[in-house]
């Protein structure tokens, strides 16, 4: 009979081989971490390290045209200059006003579009697809599109108004302070209203029909049903959309830079156009990064506000906190 080779192995050696643990990368409990490692490394090198570097430069007198100033530590001087800089606070306040108006207009228009599409029984899928088109365009492309629409001399809007006899001359849409801000808000609302419409339409699709039918049986009219049933149910979706959009609008740069460049005379300057002008046009990158970190507080404040409102809405509707 053939002899099994394992018979010649020392029993102690056999037991040690059986009890030997595999390398950590072959252990099952480490598999999820190994699969996530490429993503973690990407985030580390693409996001975290630039954030740390920009935070460091906000405490230096770093100027792009003088690389040696990268090591010039100035402490809190950049932040002190920001808090005493009138242009920064004007841009800060204008950004808050811009954000408030844009979000409320997008919410009202998105809610109206969602309610109308929800009532349509034929062609609803086609309308949902068309509704998504504006948000697919690049903000730079939207900026150039509306810069042409509102142009003083060759703009479509001015030519249409003059052809219809509604205006005797060219209206300075992108030169007048009020009209320029209106044009930028119009472009922003046109591009992003579909975000609210899509999320609110999803909320309408998820809404149970029993409360609506019970309210109609009790004699409630359409406004009472909307006010006391439909709108409270949609509020969590509203605050989710506002959280997403507040982060986008607070960082608005592309449309403003393309349409007006922050002009005329800085009257359409928002935080991020001011930061870009300070960092790249004026080459004061240290001060620009300090402005950026202060402006992050604005995004955090709006995100926290809408998140608390979201939790309150979920609690009111009987959801989890």
C-alpha beads as a LAMMPS data file, in Angstrom:
LAMMPS data file: protein, C-alpha beads

321 atoms
320 bonds

1 atom types
1 bond types

-500.0 500.0 xlo xhi
-500.0 500.0 ylo yhi
-500.0 500.0 zlo zhi

Masses

1 110.0

Atoms # bond

1 1 1 0.000 0.000 0.000
2 1 1 1.298 3.534 -0.757
3 1 1 2.263 5.514 2.308
4 1 1 0.657 9.009 2.752
5 1 1 3.400 11.685 2.860
6 1 1 1.610 13.430 5.702
7 1 1 2.310 10.406 7.858
8 1 1 5.973 11.426 8.049
9 1 1 5.138 14.983 9.236
10 1 1 5.612 15.706 12.911
11 1 1 2.190 16.070 14.629
12 1 1 3.278 19.349 16.225
13 1 1 4.290 20.732 12.803
14 1 1 0.973 19.559 11.363
15 1 1 -0.925 21.389 14.113
16 1 1 1.107 24.575 13.638
17 1 1 0.397 24.505 9.868
18 1 1 -3.308 24.076 10.539
19 1 1 -3.350 26.940 13.051
20 1 1 -1.238 29.310 10.939
21 1 1 -3.248 32.463 10.149
22 1 1 -3.290 33.732 6.545
23 1 1 -1.911 37.208 5.730
24 1 1 -4.255 40.055 6.674
25 1 1 -5.062 40.836 3.028
26 1 1 -6.481 37.313 2.669
27 1 1 -8.711 37.546 5.744
28 1 1 -12.389 37.991 5.049
29 1 1 -12.995 40.772 7.571
30 1 1 -10.406 43.005 5.856
31 1 1 -11.835 42.500 2.355
32 1 1 -14.215 45.540 2.462
33 1 1 -11.384 47.825 3.550
34 1 1 -9.105 46.558 0.774
35 1 1 -11.855 47.142 -1.799
36 1 1 -12.356 50.688 -0.495
37 1 1 -8.625 51.439 -0.417
38 1 1 -8.393 52.838 -4.009
39 1 1 -11.288 55.234 -3.337
40 1 1 -9.795 56.276 0.016
41 1 1 -6.398 56.979 -1.583
42 1 1 -8.069 58.964 -4.376
43 1 1 -9.979 61.100 -1.867
44 1 1 -6.797 61.557 0.162
45 1 1 -4.718 62.858 -2.741
46 1 1 -7.443 64.692 -4.676
47 1 1 -9.482 66.224 -1.822
48 1 1 -7.824 66.040 1.580
49 1 1 -4.292 67.093 0.688
50 1 1 -5.408 70.151 -1.360
51 1 1 -7.687 71.156 1.533
52 1 1 -4.814 70.935 4.004
53 1 1 -2.545 72.871 1.641
54 1 1 -5.132 75.627 1.071
55 1 1 -5.744 75.863 4.823
56 1 1 -2.029 76.285 5.396
57 1 1 -1.701 78.969 2.705
58 1 1 -4.559 80.932 4.302
59 1 1 -2.132 81.630 7.166
60 1 1 0.639 82.767 4.835
61 1 1 1.234 85.752 2.585
62 1 1 1.361 83.490 -0.466
63 1 1 1.290 85.319 -3.808
64 1 1 1.232 83.449 -7.110
65 1 1 3.866 85.713 -8.667
66 1 1 6.226 85.198 -5.705
67 1 1 6.575 81.464 -4.912
68 1 1 8.941 82.143 -2.006
69 1 1 6.061 83.741 -0.068
70 1 1 4.570 80.260 0.367
71 1 1 6.724 79.962 3.505
72 1 1 5.931 83.456 4.785
73 1 1 3.831 82.773 7.865
74 1 1 1.542 85.695 8.739
75 1 1 -0.798 84.018 11.222
76 1 1 -4.319 85.466 11.298
77 1 1 -3.483 88.567 9.286
78 1 1 -5.442 87.407 6.215
79 1 1 -8.521 86.730 8.330
80 1 1 -8.201 90.094 10.083
81 1 1 -8.104 91.835 6.706
82 1 1 -11.195 89.944 5.575
83 1 1 -13.254 91.049 8.568
84 1 1 -12.288 94.668 7.904
85 1 1 -12.792 94.398 4.127
86 1 1 -16.008 96.097 3.036
87 1 1 -15.970 94.472 -0.432
88 1 1 -15.964 91.016 1.149
89 1 1 -18.992 91.709 3.333
90 1 1 -20.895 93.311 0.463
91 1 1 -20.248 90.191 -1.627
92 1 1 -21.169 88.018 1.371
93 1 1 -24.518 89.786 1.816
94 1 1 -25.212 89.767 -1.920
95 1 1 -24.548 86.011 -1.994
96 1 1 -27.070 85.420 0.806
97 1 1 -29.692 87.525 -0.997
98 1 1 -28.929 85.784 -4.289
99 1 1 -29.186 82.381 -2.635
100 1 1 -32.462 83.218 -0.854
101 1 1 -34.189 84.572 -3.970
102 1 1 -32.942 81.781 -6.245
103 1 1 -33.921 78.976 -3.867
104 1 1 -37.425 80.329 -3.253
105 1 1 -38.100 80.922 -6.946
106 1 1 -36.799 77.463 -7.850
107 1 1 -38.972 75.929 -5.135
108 1 1 -42.171 77.700 -6.239
109 1 1 -41.630 77.028 -9.933
110 1 1 -40.515 73.444 -9.322
111 1 1 -43.556 72.797 -7.142
112 1 1 -45.870 74.191 -9.812
113 1 1 -44.249 72.123 -12.563
114 1 1 -44.369 68.955 -10.443
115 1 1 -48.074 69.455 -9.621
116 1 1 -48.933 70.077 -13.285
117 1 1 -47.009 67.062 -14.559
118 1 1 -48.541 64.899 -11.825
119 1 1 -52.009 65.797 -13.157
120 1 1 -51.166 64.845 -16.743
121 1 1 -52.054 61.322 -17.782
122 1 1 -50.768 61.337 -21.364
123 1 1 -47.155 62.089 -22.323
124 1 1 -45.973 62.332 -18.737
125 1 1 -42.761 60.391 -19.360
126 1 1 -41.859 62.647 -22.294
127 1 1 -42.452 65.771 -20.201
128 1 1 -40.274 64.399 -17.401
129 1 1 -37.461 63.872 -19.899
130 1 1 -37.816 67.375 -21.368
131 1 1 -37.906 68.830 -17.857
132 1 1 -34.412 67.459 -17.175
133 1 1 -32.771 69.147 -20.178
134 1 1 -31.798 72.481 -18.509
135 1 1 -29.893 70.801 -15.675
136 1 1 -27.848 68.799 -18.199
137 1 1 -26.202 71.932 -19.615
138 1 1 -22.866 73.144 -18.286
139 1 1 -23.140 76.356 -16.196
140 1 1 -20.594 77.974 -18.534
141 1 1 -22.762 77.124 -21.540
142 1 1 -25.846 78.503 -19.773
143 1 1 -23.910 81.677 -18.947
144 1 1 -22.932 82.255 -22.578
145 1 1 -26.475 81.442 -23.698
146 1 1 -28.065 84.077 -21.470
147 1 1 -25.245 86.548 -22.073
148 1 1 -26.320 86.463 -25.714
149 1 1 -30.019 86.678 -24.774
150 1 1 -29.497 89.760 -22.557
151 1 1 -26.846 91.440 -24.714
152 1 1 -27.469 95.188 -25.142
153 1 1 -26.887 95.379 -28.895
154 1 1 -27.418 91.956 -30.458
155 1 1 -29.399 90.262 -27.697
156 1 1 -32.519 88.346 -28.636
157 1 1 -34.551 89.926 -25.826
158 1 1 -33.806 93.531 -26.784
159 1 1 -34.450 92.849 -30.465
160 1 1 -37.753 91.149 -29.633
161 1 1 -38.895 94.023 -27.397
162 1 1 -38.016 96.597 -30.040
163 1 1 -39.669 94.591 -32.824
164 1 1 -42.883 94.384 -30.780
165 1 1 -42.755 98.089 -30.027
166 1 1 -42.376 97.558 -26.289
167 1 1 -39.048 99.386 -26.082
168 1 1 -37.664 102.425 -27.898
169 1 1 -33.998 101.616 -27.272
170 1 1 -31.608 98.987 -25.984
171 1 1 -32.148 98.054 -22.349
172 1 1 -28.815 97.655 -20.476
173 1 1 -29.622 94.265 -18.985
174 1 1 -26.023 93.389 -18.073
175 1 1 -24.896 96.941 -17.212
176 1 1 -27.547 98.199 -14.828
177 1 1 -27.015 96.873 -11.286
178 1 1 -30.601 95.713 -10.684
179 1 1 -31.124 94.307 -14.192
180 1 1 -27.766 92.494 -14.180
181 1 1 -28.577 90.731 -10.909
182 1 1 -32.030 89.900 -12.279
183 1 1 -30.479 88.389 -15.432
184 1 1 -28.077 86.223 -13.400
185 1 1 -30.859 84.974 -11.111
186 1 1 -33.038 84.264 -14.156
187 1 1 -30.285 82.135 -15.711
188 1 1 -29.657 80.283 -12.439
189 1 1 -33.371 79.588 -11.911
190 1 1 -33.827 78.435 -15.514
191 1 1 -30.977 75.954 -15.180
192 1 1 -31.809 74.459 -11.780
193 1 1 -35.583 74.572 -11.271
194 1 1 -35.759 71.032 -12.631
195 1 1 -33.875 69.783 -9.543
196 1 1 -36.808 70.817 -7.357
197 1 1 -39.355 69.623 -9.914
198 1 1 -37.838 66.131 -10.147
199 1 1 -37.557 65.628 -6.382
200 1 1 -41.052 66.994 -5.701
201 1 1 -42.515 64.885 -8.490
202 1 1 -40.905 61.828 -6.896
203 1 1 -42.563 62.847 -3.617
204 1 1 -45.948 63.134 -5.333
205 1 1 -45.527 59.672 -6.830
206 1 1 -44.691 58.256 -3.391
207 1 1 -47.632 59.917 -1.655
208 1 1 -50.296 57.474 -0.387
209 1 1 -53.765 57.999 -1.872
210 1 1 -55.806 57.035 1.188
211 1 1 -55.408 60.396 3.036
212 1 1 -56.342 62.301 -0.133
213 1 1 -59.482 60.241 -0.695
214 1 1 -60.450 60.495 2.987
215 1 1 -60.074 64.298 2.863
216 1 1 -62.302 64.518 -0.212
217 1 1 -64.926 62.344 1.471
218 1 1 -64.840 64.711 4.472
219 1 1 -65.600 67.629 2.156
220 1 1 -62.169 69.285 1.945
221 1 1 -61.572 71.460 -1.090
222 1 1 -58.448 71.330 -3.276
223 1 1 -56.635 74.089 -1.358
224 1 1 -57.272 72.417 2.030
225 1 1 -56.034 69.077 0.698
226 1 1 -52.888 70.714 -0.653
227 1 1 -52.267 72.819 2.458
228 1 1 -52.789 70.151 5.111
229 1 1 -51.875 66.894 3.339
230 1 1 -49.867 67.315 0.132
231 1 1 -47.507 70.108 1.205
232 1 1 -46.545 68.616 4.619
233 1 1 -45.822 65.295 2.903
234 1 1 -43.588 67.054 0.340
235 1 1 -41.622 69.149 2.839
236 1 1 -38.881 66.523 3.437
237 1 1 -38.303 66.431 -0.336
238 1 1 -38.272 70.244 -0.397
239 1 1 -35.569 70.472 2.268
240 1 1 -33.474 67.783 0.578
241 1 1 -33.596 69.806 -2.655
242 1 1 -32.813 73.037 -0.805
243 1 1 -29.819 71.444 0.913
244 1 1 -28.417 70.298 -2.427
245 1 1 -29.104 73.578 -4.187
246 1 1 -27.863 75.794 -1.342
247 1 1 -24.428 74.209 -1.663
248 1 1 -24.456 74.828 -5.428
249 1 1 -25.749 78.403 -5.296
250 1 1 -23.398 79.384 -2.449
251 1 1 -20.526 78.380 -4.759
252 1 1 -21.991 80.150 -7.812
253 1 1 -19.151 81.268 -10.054
254 1 1 -19.452 80.095 -13.669
255 1 1 -22.643 81.901 -14.689
256 1 1 -21.687 85.159 -12.936
257 1 1 -18.164 85.175 -14.356
258 1 1 -19.357 84.532 -17.913
259 1 1 -22.326 86.918 -17.915
260 1 1 -20.935 89.944 -16.054
261 1 1 -17.527 89.048 -14.611
262 1 1 -18.758 90.476 -11.304
263 1 1 -19.419 93.873 -12.893
264 1 1 -20.450 96.505 -13.497
265 1 1 -18.050 97.934 -10.894
266 1 1 -18.404 94.842 -8.705
267 1 1 -22.188 95.223 -8.346
268 1 1 -22.867 91.578 -9.236
269 1 1 -19.836 90.243 -7.359
270 1 1 -20.575 87.098 -5.368
271 1 1 -18.282 85.375 -2.902
272 1 1 -16.646 82.986 -5.320
273 1 1 -16.122 85.546 -8.079
274 1 1 -14.477 87.795 -5.474
275 1 1 -12.326 84.886 -4.288
276 1 1 -11.272 84.080 -7.861
277 1 1 -10.447 87.716 -8.606
278 1 1 -8.417 88.020 -5.393
279 1 1 -6.541 84.762 -5.954
280 1 1 -5.884 84.808 -9.707
281 1 1 -6.267 88.382 -10.965
282 1 1 -4.609 89.988 -7.931
283 1 1 -2.372 86.939 -7.243
284 1 1 -3.109 87.070 -3.474
285 1 1 -3.741 83.372 -3.057
286 1 1 -3.274 83.323 0.719
287 1 1 -5.998 85.911 1.249
288 1 1 -8.246 84.204 -1.312
289 1 1 -7.989 80.894 0.546
290 1 1 -8.852 82.663 3.794
291 1 1 -11.968 84.078 2.091
292 1 1 -12.838 80.602 0.856
293 1 1 -12.691 79.113 4.354
294 1 1 -14.863 81.899 5.743
295 1 1 -17.371 81.345 2.925
296 1 1 -17.493 77.650 3.813
297 1 1 -19.184 78.735 7.024
298 1 1 -22.058 80.072 4.906
299 1 1 -22.504 76.692 3.228
300 1 1 -22.335 74.894 6.569
301 1 1 -24.914 77.266 8.090
302 1 1 -27.425 76.743 5.277
303 1 1 -26.831 72.983 5.258
304 1 1 -27.381 72.746 9.017
305 1 1 -30.514 74.914 8.812
306 1 1 -32.116 72.827 6.074
307 1 1 -31.057 69.572 7.761
308 1 1 -32.786 70.584 11.012
309 1 1 -35.862 71.548 8.989
310 1 1 -35.741 68.160 7.281
311 1 1 -35.674 66.346 10.627
312 1 1 -38.566 68.482 11.881
313 1 1 -40.601 67.717 8.757
314 1 1 -39.947 63.986 9.075
315 1 1 -40.938 64.089 12.734
316 1 1 -44.129 66.000 11.889
317 1 1 -45.043 63.346 9.324
318 1 1 -44.317 60.553 11.812
319 1 1 -40.985 59.485 10.324
320 1 1 -37.729 58.560 12.002
321 1 1 -35.666 61.320 13.543

Bonds

1 1 1 2
2 1 2 3
3 1 3 4
4 1 4 5
5 1 5 6
6 1 6 7
7 1 7 8
8 1 8 9
9 1 9 10
10 1 10 11
11 1 11 12
12 1 12 13
13 1 13 14
14 1 14 15
15 1 15 16
16 1 16 17
17 1 17 18
18 1 18 19
19 1 19 20
20 1 20 21
21 1 21 22
22 1 22 23
23 1 23 24
24 1 24 25
25 1 25 26
26 1 26 27
27 1 27 28
28 1 28 29
29 1 29 30
30 1 30 31
31 1 31 32
32 1 32 33
33 1 33 34
34 1 34 35
35 1 35 36
36 1 36 37
37 1 37 38
38 1 38 39
39 1 39 40
40 1 40 41
41 1 41 42
42 1 42 43
43 1 43 44
44 1 44 45
45 1 45 46
46 1 46 47
47 1 47 48
48 1 48 49
49 1 49 50
50 1 50 51
51 1 51 52
52 1 52 53
53 1 53 54
54 1 54 55
55 1 55 56
56 1 56 57
57 1 57 58
58 1 58 59
59 1 59 60
60 1 60 61
61 1 61 62
62 1 62 63
63 1 63 64
64 1 64 65
65 1 65 66
66 1 66 67
67 1 67 68
68 1 68 69
69 1 69 70
70 1 70 71
71 1 71 72
72 1 72 73
73 1 73 74
74 1 74 75
75 1 75 76
76 1 76 77
77 1 77 78
78 1 78 79
79 1 79 80
80 1 80 81
81 1 81 82
82 1 82 83
83 1 83 84
84 1 84 85
85 1 85 86
86 1 86 87
87 1 87 88
88 1 88 89
89 1 89 90
90 1 90 91
91 1 91 92
92 1 92 93
93 1 93 94
94 1 94 95
95 1 95 96
96 1 96 97
97 1 97 98
98 1 98 99
99 1 99 100
100 1 100 101
101 1 101 102
102 1 102 103
103 1 103 104
104 1 104 105
105 1 105 106
106 1 106 107
107 1 107 108
108 1 108 109
109 1 109 110
110 1 110 111
111 1 111 112
112 1 112 113
113 1 113 114
114 1 114 115
115 1 115 116
116 1 116 117
117 1 117 118
118 1 118 119
119 1 119 120
120 1 120 121
121 1 121 122
122 1 122 123
123 1 123 124
124 1 124 125
125 1 125 126
126 1 126 127
127 1 127 128
128 1 128 129
129 1 129 130
130 1 130 131
131 1 131 132
132 1 132 133
133 1 133 134
134 1 134 135
135 1 135 136
136 1 136 137
137 1 137 138
138 1 138 139
139 1 139 140
140 1 140 141
141 1 141 142
142 1 142 143
143 1 143 144
144 1 144 145
145 1 145 146
146 1 146 147
147 1 147 148
148 1 148 149
149 1 149 150
150 1 150 151
151 1 151 152
152 1 152 153
153 1 153 154
154 1 154 155
155 1 155 156
156 1 156 157
157 1 157 158
158 1 158 159
159 1 159 160
160 1 160 161
161 1 161 162
162 1 162 163
163 1 163 164
164 1 164 165
165 1 165 166
166 1 166 167
167 1 167 168
168 1 168 169
169 1 169 170
170 1 170 171
171 1 171 172
172 1 172 173
173 1 173 174
174 1 174 175
175 1 175 176
176 1 176 177
177 1 177 178
178 1 178 179
179 1 179 180
180 1 180 181
181 1 181 182
182 1 182 183
183 1 183 184
184 1 184 185
185 1 185 186
186 1 186 187
187 1 187 188
188 1 188 189
189 1 189 190
190 1 190 191
191 1 191 192
192 1 192 193
193 1 193 194
194 1 194 195
195 1 195 196
196 1 196 197
197 1 197 198
198 1 198 199
199 1 199 200
200 1 200 201
201 1 201 202
202 1 202 203
203 1 203 204
204 1 204 205
205 1 205 206
206 1 206 207
207 1 207 208
208 1 208 209
209 1 209 210
210 1 210 211
211 1 211 212
212 1 212 213
213 1 213 214
214 1 214 215
215 1 215 216
216 1 216 217
217 1 217 218
218 1 218 219
219 1 219 220
220 1 220 221
221 1 221 222
222 1 222 223
223 1 223 224
224 1 224 225
225 1 225 226
226 1 226 227
227 1 227 228
228 1 228 229
229 1 229 230
230 1 230 231
231 1 231 232
232 1 232 233
233 1 233 234
234 1 234 235
235 1 235 236
236 1 236 237
237 1 237 238
238 1 238 239
239 1 239 240
240 1 240 241
241 1 241 242
242 1 242 243
243 1 243 244
244 1 244 245
245 1 245 246
246 1 246 247
247 1 247 248
248 1 248 249
249 1 249 250
250 1 250 251
251 1 251 252
252 1 252 253
253 1 253 254
254 1 254 255
255 1 255 256
256 1 256 257
257 1 257 258
258 1 258 259
259 1 259 260
260 1 260 261
261 1 261 262
262 1 262 263
263 1 263 264
264 1 264 265
265 1 265 266
266 1 266 267
267 1 267 268
268 1 268 269
269 1 269 270
270 1 270 271
271 1 271 272
272 1 272 273
273 1 273 274
274 1 274 275
275 1 275 276
276 1 276 277
277 1 277 278
278 1 278 279
279 1 279 280
280 1 280 281
281 1 281 282
282 1 282 283
283 1 283 284
284 1 284 285
285 1 285 286
286 1 286 287
287 1 287 288
288 1 288 289
289 1 289 290
290 1 290 291
291 1 291 292
292 1 292 293
293 1 293 294
294 1 294 295
295 1 295 296
296 1 296 297
297 1 297 298
298 1 298 299
299 1 299 300
300 1 300 301
301 1 301 302
302 1 302 303
303 1 303 304
304 1 304 305
305 1 305 306
306 1 306 307
307 1 307 308
308 1 308 309
309 1 309 310
310 1 310 311
311 1 311 312
312 1 312 313
313 1 313 314
314 1 314 315
315 1 315 316
316 1 316 317
317 1 317 318
318 1 318 319
319 1 319 320
320 1 320 321
